[in-house]
Amino acid sequence: MLANYLWVAIGGALGSMARFGLATWVATLTGPIFPWGTLLINVLGSFVIGWFGTLTGADGHLMVSSEARIFVMIGICGGFTTFSSFSLQTLELVNEGELLPAIGYILGSVILCLVFVWIGFLLGRW
């Protein structure tokens, strides 16, 4: 049981470092106004959790240990995806009077993440 917490901690650290690196890189490319990095991170994280969860699930094509699933799905994906950041950034856009970008960000995040978790699911089953 304690080992599972260690796997979550290691995966979470790796996911958080990947999130920081990717968000920083995207912000240097696109500028700081719209949170493109966070949107990309949430879409990629949704894809990975959909793909890996399906691929390694009870009906999946790849059998891995429960520790591996914990490491990837809770640790890495949990540290990598940034829904709390999404919520704060949406509120900041609204507070700055940027209602249309806020709505676009909400719709883009929800729709793209649902589409990509579905694509990951389909690829995991394939």
N, C-alpha and C positions, 0 to 999 in steps of 0.2 A: 504494500500500500504506500509506504513512504517513497518507494522508487518511482511511483506514478507522479508524485509531486515534483520529483527531480526532473523527470522527462518534461513535465509541463513548464518548469522553470527554464530549462535549457532551450526548449522550443520557443517559449515566450521571448527569451532574450534574443534569439536569432531572428524571430519574426519582427520584434521591435526595432532591431538594428536595420533589417531590410526595409522596414517602413520608413525609418528616418532617412536612410540613404536614397530611396526612390523618391520620396516626397521632396527632399532637398534638390535632387537632380531635376525633377520635373519643374519645380519652382524656378530654377535658373533658366530653364527653356521657355517657360510660359509667363513668368512674372507672378507676383504675389496676389493679384486682384481676385481671381477665381480659383478655388481650390481643386485644380485639375489633378494634382498628385493624390489627394485623398480619394477622389472619385476613381482614379485608376487603381489605387490600392484596394478599395472595396470591391471593384469589379474582379480584379485578379484573385483576391482572397475568396470571393464567392465561387469563382471557377474552380479553384484548387480544392476547396472543401466539398463541392459537389462532385468533382471528378474522383478525388481520392476516397471520399466516403463511400461512393458507389462501387468503385473498383475494388475496395478492400472490405466491403460489407458482407453480410451473410450470404448473399446471392452473387457476390462479385467474382471476378476472374482471378484476383490475386489475394492469397491468404497471407496476412501479416499478423503479428502479435498484437494483443490489445495495447501493449506499450507503444508500438509504432503508431497505431491510430491515435492514441493520446498525444504523443509527441507532435504529430503533424496537425491533427485537427483541432486540438485544444491549445497546444503550445504554440506552434508556428502560426497557424491561422489566427488564433486568438491574439497573439502579439502583433501580427501583421495588419489585420483589418482594423478599421478606425471609426466605428460607428459613433463613438462618443465625440470624436473630432468632427464628424459630419454634423452632428446635432449642434455643437457649439458654433461651427462655421455658418450653418444655416441661420441660427439666431443672430449672429453678427451681421450677415447680409440683410436680414429683416430690419435690425436696429439701425443700419446705415441707410435705410430707405431703398434698398436694392431688391424690391419685391419680385420682379420678373426673374433676375438671376437666381434668387432663392428658390422660386418655384421650379425653374429649370434644373437646379441642382438637386432638389428633392425628387423630381420625376426621373431625371437621369440616373440618380443613384438607385432608386427602387427598381425601375424598369431594367436597367442594364445589369444590375446584380441578380435579379430574378432570371433574366435571359441567360446569363453566364453560369449560374448554378445549374440551370437546366441543361445547357450545353455540356458542362462537366459531368452531369449525371448521365447523359446519353453517351459520352465518350467512355465513361467508366463502365457502362453496361456493354459497350461494343468490344 
